[in-house]
Structures are given as C-alpha cells and as structure tokens.
Amino acid sequence: MASRRNVRYSRLSNEEEDGYDSFHDDNEGLKGRRHDPRFDYSPRAFDKVPWKSIALALFLLFLGVFLLFLSFFILTGHMGGEPSQAYGLLALGVLTFLPGFYETRIAYYSWRGANGYRFASIPAY
C-alpha cells in the first residue's frame, strides 16, 4: 500500500459552533469538547448491589448442592433409585452448582471489599 506522506491536512471550516467539536473553556479547564454527561464516571454506579442476581445465584447454589446430595445418596444406595437417575441428577447438580457458586463468590468478595471484585461484575436482571 502506498503511503501518502506529502499530503497536508487542514481543518474543515466549522459553520456550526454548538457541536461537540466547538472550542471553549470549561470550568474544569478542558479545552476542546463540551461536557457530555453520558460518559461521566461515577463509582457509585458500580457499587449498586444487584439483589435479584444474588438471589438467583444463591438459589442455583442451593439447588445444585441439593441435586448433588441426591445423586450421591442414590449412587451409594442410601436412597432408592437407578444409577441412570443418579447420573442425571449429578449432571443437573453440576450445571446448577457451578454458576451459582461463581456468582455467589463474586458477590461475597465484593461485599468484603477485596481488590478486583466489584458488584458491577455480576450481571443485573
């Protein structure tokens, strides 16, 4: 690809002075762009606790533990049932336990204030 190093670029004339590229001095001392509130950084927004997601994570965690215990009891013979039922419950228990444990762990470490963990890491429903 050929390079065009000899091309001189110039700024286009700006007929509209109220756009985002209009130059003016803000109170913050920034020159160039207007303040856009959509891009404000507010740490309080990241600390909002997603209660529904945490409740769902706890439900999945306890359901997974319950299903894993049922499959264990069926496989060891302490409950009646066939091994195929136990393997099905084992698979369902693993599929519900893992995401429940993962989200509950993130919520716990966020609550404790551990570095690298925030409630913003948990999807809000």
Backbone as CSV, one residue per row, in Angstrom:
resi,resn,N_x,N_y,N_z,CA_x,CA_y,CA_z,C_x,C_y,C_z
1,MET,0.841,-1.169,0.000,0.000,0.000,0.000,0.888,1.235,0.000
2,ALA,0.628,2.134,-0.861,1.446,3.338,-0.976,1.111,4.299,0.156
3,SER,2.164,4.922,0.684,1.930,5.896,1.754,1.871,7.297,1.164
4,ARG,1.075,8.122,1.775,0.904,9.497,1.314,1.454,10.446,2.374
5,ARG,2.729,10.540,2.464,3.336,11.373,3.489,3.339,12.849,3.121
6,ASN,3.184,13.163,1.857,3.249,14.552,1.435,1.886,15.244,1.425
7,VAL,0.856,14.563,1.858,-0.474,15.168,1.884,-0.602,16.007,3.149
8,ARG,-0.969,17.252,2.979,-1.159,18.145,4.125,-2.654,18.264,4.406
9,TYR,-3.004,17.959,5.630,-4.400,18.024,6.043,-4.671,19.364,6.699
10,SER,-5.840,19.892,6.451,-6.232,21.139,7.103,-7.612,20.952,7.717
11,ARG,-7.872,21.711,8.738,-9.146,21.619,9.441,-10.254,22.203,8.567
12,LEU,-11.378,21.498,8.501,-12.523,21.981,7.742,-13.157,23.158,8.456
13,SER,-13.781,24.001,7.694,-14.443,25.143,8.316,-15.642,24.650,9.110
14,ASN,-15.826,25.238,10.261,-16.884,24.816,11.162,-17.932,25.916,11.208
15,GLU,-19.020,25.690,10.513,-20.081,26.691,10.486,-20.957,26.609,11.721
16,GLU,-21.027,25.466,12.304,-21.898,25.248,13.448,-21.042,25.249,14.709
17,GLU,-21.170,26.228,15.562,-20.309,26.379,16.723,-20.829,25.664,17.967
18,ASP,-22.025,25.083,17.915,-22.555,24.455,19.110,-22.432,22.939,19.074
19,GLY,-21.607,22.385,18.224,-21.405,20.949,18.165,-20.415,20.496,19.226
20,TYR,-20.114,19.234,19.271,-19.193,18.714,20.267,-17.750,19.062,19.960
21,ASP,-17.458,19.489,18.745,-16.095,19.848,18.403,-15.822,21.332,18.552
22,SER,-16.761,22.093,19.052,-16.543,23.528,19.200,-15.597,23.767,20.371
23,PHE,-14.737,24.750,20.220,-13.731,25.025,21.228,-14.239,26.072,22.206
24,HIS,-14.097,25.772,23.484,-14.431,26.710,24.540,-13.765,26.225,25.815
25,ASP,-13.709,27.052,26.819,-13.109,26.691,28.098,-14.199,26.260,29.060
26,ASP,-14.041,25.079,29.651,-14.971,24.596,30.660,-14.535,25.098,32.030
27,ASN,-15.325,24.802,33.027,-14.931,25.101,34.396,-13.774,24.217,34.829
28,GLU,-13.664,23.056,34.219,-12.618,22.116,34.573,-11.304,22.438,33.890
29,GLY,-11.269,23.415,33.046,-10.047,23.782,32.376,-9.790,22.982,31.110
30,LEU,-10.703,22.152,30.692,-10.524,21.393,29.469,-10.903,22.252,28.288
31,LYS,-10.114,22.189,27.273,-10.406,22.989,26.096,-10.660,22.041,24.941
32,GLY,-11.740,22.246,24.230,-11.965,21.447,23.041,-13.342,20.851,22.949
33,ARG,-13.754,20.074,23.911,-15.029,19.371,23.785,-15.968,19.769,24.913
34,ARG,-17.257,19.762,24.592,-18.261,20.056,25.605,-18.404,18.897,26.570
35,HIS,-18.991,19.194,27.684,-19.256,18.167,28.686,-20.421,17.293,28.229
36,ASP,-20.217,15.990,28.234,-21.270,15.053,27.857,-21.557,14.163,29.060
37,PRO,-22.718,14.295,29.697,-22.978,13.545,30.931,-23.100,12.040,30.731
38,ARG,-23.210,11.580,29.511,-23.306,10.133,29.298,-22.018,9.416,29.671
39,PHE,-20.904,10.118,29.613,-19.625,9.486,29.835,-19.024,9.832,31.187
40,ASP,-19.840,10.290,32.112,-19.352,10.589,33.453,-18.998,9.294,34.170
41,TYR,-17.924,9.321,34.891,-17.521,8.183,35.700,-18.051,8.401,37.104
42,SER,-18.900,7.531,37.530,-19.422,7.634,38.882,-19.249,6.284,39.570
43,PRO,-18.356,6.210,40.548,-18.109,4.936,41.222,-19.326,4.390,41.944
44,ARG,-20.279,5.247,42.287,-21.483,4.760,42.970,-22.298,3.861,42.055
45,ALA,-22.237,4.088,40.744,-22.981,3.246,39.813,-22.421,1.834,39.810
46,PHE,-21.118,1.699,40.070,-20.512,0.373,40.084,-20.761,-0.358,41.391
47,ASP,-21.116,0.349,42.441,-21.340,-0.277,43.739,-22.793,-0.612,43.997
48,LYS,-23.655,-0.458,43.002,-25.054,-0.816,43.173,-25.153,-2.336,43.279
49,VAL,-25.833,-2.804,44.296,-25.912,-4.244,44.565,-27.041,-4.852,43.744
50,PRO,-26.740,-5.824,42.884,-27.790,-6.482,42.092,-28.452,-7.596,42.910
51,TRP,-29.457,-7.228,43.679,-30.079,-8.176,44.613,-30.737,-9.354,43.898
52,LYS,-31.381,-9.108,42.760,-32.039,-10.208,42.043,-31.019,-11.219,41.550
53,SER,-29.900,-10.748,41.060,-28.864,-11.648,40.567,-28.249,-12.457,41.704
54,ILE,-28.076,-11.825,42.849,-27.524,-12.547,44.004,-28.513,-13.583,44.500
55,ALA,-29.807,-13.241,44.494,-30.821,-14.222,44.898,-30.850,-15.399,43.928
56,LEU,-30.740,-15.123,42.642,-30.697,-16.197,41.652,-29.457,-17.061,41.845
57,ALA,-28.314,-16.435,42.139,-27.078,-17.187,42.350,-27.191,-18.086,43.583
58,LEU,-27.779,-17.556,44.654,-27.957,-18.382,45.855,-28.929,-19.530,45.598
59,PHE,-29.991,-19.267,44.848,-30.935,-20.330,44.502,-30.237,-21.427,43.692
60,LEU,-29.449,-21.043,42.697,-28.734,-22.039,41.895,-27.727,-22.811,42.735
61,LEU,-27.065,-22.111,43.656,-26.090,-22.773,44.520,-26.763,-23.830,45.393
62,PHE,-27.850,-23.463,46.057,-28.519,-24.416,46.944,-29.207,-25.533,46.175
63,LEU,-29.777,-25.231,45.017,-30.378,-26.277,44.193,-29.305,-27.255,43.709
64,GLY,-28.155,-26.732,43.312,-27.060,-27.595,42.876,-26.562,-28.490,43.987
65,VAL,-26.419,-27.939,45.194,-25.979,-28.750,46.336,-27.010,-29.834,46.635
66,PHE,-28.291,-29.472,46.597,-29.359,-30.439,46.849,-29.332,-31.575,45.819
67,LEU,-29.200,-31.224,44.542,-29.170,-32.252,43.500,-27.916,-33.123,43.595
68,LEU,-26.788,-32.528,43.975,-25.566,-33.320,44.150,-25.703,-34.294,45.315
69,PHE,-26.331,-33.848,46.419,-26.561,-34.759,47.537,-27.520,-35.881,47.154
70,LEU,-28.575,-35.556,46.409,-29.496,-36.605,45.963,-28.783,-37.638,45.101
71,SER,-27.963,-37.177,44.165,-27.249,-38.128,43.307,-26.261,-38.955,44.108
72,PHE,-25.626,-38.346,45.099,-24.693,-39.101,45.944,-25.426,-40.180,46.739
73,PHE,-26.578,-39.828,47.302,-27.327,-40.807,48.087,-27.876,-41.939,47.224
74,ILE,-28.268,-41.633,45.992,-28.755,-42.691,45.098,-27.610,-43.597,44.676
75,LEU,-26.455,-43.026,44.366,-25.311,-43.839,43.943,-24.771,-44.717,45.067
76,THR,-24.819,-44.247,46.309,-24.309,-45.049,47.421,-25.336,-46.040,47.951
77,GLY,-26.577,-45.955,47.497,-27.586,-46.918,47.922,-28.373,-46.495,49.139
78,HIS,-28.189,-45.300,49.641,-28.947,-44.845,50.803,-30.366,-44.430,50.431
79,MET,-30.606,-44.203,49.135,-31.944,-43.902,48.637,-32.244,-44.863,47.505
80,GLY,-33.528,-45.094,47.290,-33.906,-45.944,46.182,-33.806,-45.200,44.869
81,GLY,-33.456,-45.921,43.834,-33.343,-45.308,42.520,-32.310,-46.048,41.688
82,GLU,-32.334,-45.773,40.405,-31.385,-46.419,39.497,-30.170,-45.529,39.289
83,PRO,-29.069,-46.121,38.905,-27.862,-45.311,38.662,-28.042,-44.286,37.536
84,SER,-28.895,-44.587,36.555,-29.104,-43.624,35.482,-29.769,-42.345,36.021
85,GLN,-30.648,-42.496,37.009,-31.250,-41.324,37.642,-30.197,-40.525,38.407
86,ALA,-29.300,-41.236,39.052,-28.251,-40.564,39.824,-27.322,-39.787,38.907
87,TYR,-26.993,-40.357,37.739,-26.113,-39.641,36.812,-26.799,-38.408,36.229
88,GLY,-28.090,-38.515,35.985,-28.839,-37.346,35.520,-28.873,-36.250,36.572
89,LEU,-29.140,-36.635,37.830,-29.138,-35.649,38.909,-27.740,-35.068,39.136
90,LEU,-26.719,-35.903,38.938,-25.350,-35.423,39.084,-25.036,-34.360,38.033
91,ALA,-25.437,-34.604,36.789,-25.192,-33.630,35.720,-25.961,-32.338,35.978
92,LEU,-27.225,-32.453,36.371,-28.009,-31.251,36.678,-27.457,-30.507,37.887
93,GLY,-26.970,-31.273,38.863,-26.385,-30.647,40.045,-25.131,-29.857,39.715
94,VAL,-24.284,-30.408,38.861,-23.066,-29.701,38.465,-23.419,-28.458,37.649
95,LEU,-24.399,-28.598,36.735,-24.792,-27.461,35.893,-25.437,-26.326,36.678
96,THR,-26.047,-26.617,37.801,-26.635,-25.548,38.611,-25.682,-25.062,39.701
97,PHE,-24.826,-25.935,40.189,-23.911,-25.549,41.261,-22.830,-24.591,40.781
98,LEU,-22.219,-24.859,39.634,-21.078,-24.063,39.180,-21.406,-22.582,38.960
99,PRO,-22.452,-22.226,38.187,-22.723,-20.787,38.061,-23.190,-20.147,39.365
100,GLY,-23.918,-20.902,40.190,-24.343,-20.364,41.475,-23.164,-20.076,42.386
101,PHE,-22.205,-20.986,42.410,-21.017,-20.781,43.236,-20.183,-19.613,42.724
102,TYR,-20.041,-19.515,41.403,-19.230,-18.456,40.802,-19.794,-17.079,41.127
103,GLU,-21.101,-16.891,40.918,-21.701,-15.586,41.172,-21.760,-15.274,42.663
104,THR,-21.987,-16.280,43.492,-22.017,-16.063,44.933,-20.635,-15.683,45.447
105,ARG,-19.602,-16.288,44.887,-18.232,-15.952,45.276,-17.899,-14.506,44.918
106,ILE,-18.299,-14.066,43.723,-18.061,-12.678,43.327,-18.822,-11.728,44.241
107,ALA,-20.054,-12.063,44.584,-20.848,-11.206,45.475,-20.219,-11.137,46.865
108,TYR,-19.728,-12.267,47.362,-19.117,-12.288,48.696,-17.843,-11.457,48.730
109,TYR,-16.970,-11.644,47.740,-15.719,-10.882,47.719,-15.976,-9.397,47.469
110,SER,-17.005,-9.069,46.710,-17.359,-7.661,46.510,-17.850,-7.049,47.816
111,TRP,-18.631,-7.795,48.548,-19.141,-7.327,49.831,-18.007,-7.131,50.832
112,ARG,-17.008,-8.020,50.786,-15.849,-7.907,51.671,-14.905,-6.796,51.259
113,GLY,-15.003,-6.331,50.000,-14.142,-5.254,49.527,-12.798,-5.728,49.023
114,ALA,-12.710,-6.957,48.551,-11.448,-7.490,48.033,-11.079,-6.786,46.736
115,ASN,-9.795,-6.641,46.513,-9.319,-5.986,45.301,-9.680,-6.804,44.077
116,GLY,-10.174,-6.119,43.046,-10.512,-6.787,41.795,-11.926,-7.321,41.723
117,TYR,-12.684,-7.208,42.795,-14.066,-7.693,42.806,-14.999,-6.517,43.031
118,ARG,-15.971,-6.359,42.143,-16.980,-5.310,42.249,-18.337,-5.903,41.928
119,PHE,-19.360,-5.278,42.453,-20.709,-5.742,42.146,-21.055,-5.546,40.679
120,ALA,-20.305,-4.692,39.986,-20.536,-4.482,38.551,-20.169,-5.709,37.738
121,SER,-19.412,-6.643,38.313,-19.052,-7.876,37.611,-20.220,-8.843,37.527
122,ILE,-21.237,-8.622,38.339,-22.405,-9.503,38.352,-23.450,-8.894,37.429
123,PRO,-23.948,-9.646,36.453,-24.977,-9.081,35.567,-26.266,-8.824,36.352
124,ALA,-26.890,-7.688,36.076,-28.123,-7.317,36.768,-29.316,-7.694,35.894
125,TYR,-30.324,-8.291,36.525,-31.522,-8.715,35.812,-32.685,-7.861,36.224
